[in-house]
């Protein structure tokens, strides 16, 4: 089994993720090879909460240009984690 800190990379802090936090949903960047079961176990172990549902999204990287040099942002995977009523993660408060 993978280390939970290798599966959950960082919390995604955006306007939309803050509005979802009010609905007891939290957004994280996760390892692209991780599945929903691994993500659920990692969140429950790291934050000591009960996970009800996981939604995952594969985000394709966009082309970018820096000083006229073309490049590409990396592909990534996001997970929206729904927690049991009453549980919360302090990172987003």
C-alpha positions, 0 to 999 in steps of 0.5 A: 500500500502507498503512503497516504502522503504520496496519494494526497498531494495538496489541497486545492484552494480556489473560490469554488473549493471554498464554496464546496467546503460549505457543503462538506466537500473538500478538493485535493490534488492526488496522485494520477495513479490512485483510485477512489479506494486508495484516496478514501483510505488516505483522507480518512487516515490523514485527517481522522474523518469519515468519507462518504463519497469521492469524485475524481477528475482528470485535468488535461494540462494546457499549452502555455508560453513563457517569454515566447517559448512554448511549453505545456502544463502537467496533467493532474488528477483532482478528487472532491471528497464528501465527508460525513455530516459533522466532520470537517478538515481544518485546512479550509477554515 
